[in-house]
Structure formats: structure tokens, C-alpha cells
Amino acid sequence: ENTTLIKNIYAAFARGDIQMILDHVTNETDWIFEAPSNVPYGGKRRGPSEIIGFFQGLDSSCTDMKLSPEHFVAEGDSVTTFGRFSGKAKATGTRFDVPYGHYFRIENGKIAYYVNLSDTATLSAVFGAASSRSAQG
């Protein structure tokens, strides 16, 4: 059931249905992607009103995005996925294709905690010196 939820979240991302994703987080969900400040969608966010900034950062900085999950590991209330994230940085025109690991903790059918691990050194190089991200803490 939890794996199905995450597969549906990925499908929503693929079709640009960010509202579906936001509908499946709690008001207290921690959404974490620690990255250098020039990665526009990096940062720590809490609840849908902040989490939308993650998706706005992606939209404002990337085109041709594709999330390709390769492995799903589920145990109890946790789902972990591994795969690749590819796209093109709008600011530099540079293409990227990096590995990722996503950890989700599910509570009552909603994402309560999310951590995104990726090759942030490559992403930082791809985005260059420009950043549209405000300070996130």
C-alpha cells in the first residue's frame, strides 16, 4: 500500500500534478534536500505551504525533467527508492543525469517525512553560480 502511494506520487510528478503530491503530505511533513545554495530546489521545508517551494524551484530551474525509479524497498511505514534524475538546467543549458535515493515515511496514507539524497556536487556544477533560492534553514 505504501509502495503504491509512492509510485502514484512519482506518476503525479511525471505528469506535472504537483497538487496531488501536496494533497498527500501532512501539515507537519519535513521535506529535506540538503544541497549547495545554488541548487534552487534544495533546502529544508515543512508542510505543503513550504514544500511547494521545492517544486517551484525545480520548475524555475529545470526543463526536460525525468525521474526514473529503479528500486523500491518497503518495510513497515517506510519506503526507500533508488534511481536516476535527469533534466537540463535552464540557466546554463547543461544536461544532468544523477543518481538519487529517496526515503519516505508514511503515516495514515500521507507522507510524513521525506529525504532526498543525490549527487549535489554535480548538480551544483550544472546550475553554476546563479541561484534563485532564498535562504532555507
Secondary structure by P-SEA (a helix, b strand, c coil): caaaaaaaaaaaaaacaaaaaaaaccccbbbbbbcccccccccccccaaaaaaaaaaaaacccbbbbbbcbbbbcccbbbbbbbbbbbcccccbbbbbbbbbbbbbccccccbbbbbcaaaaaaaaacccccccccc
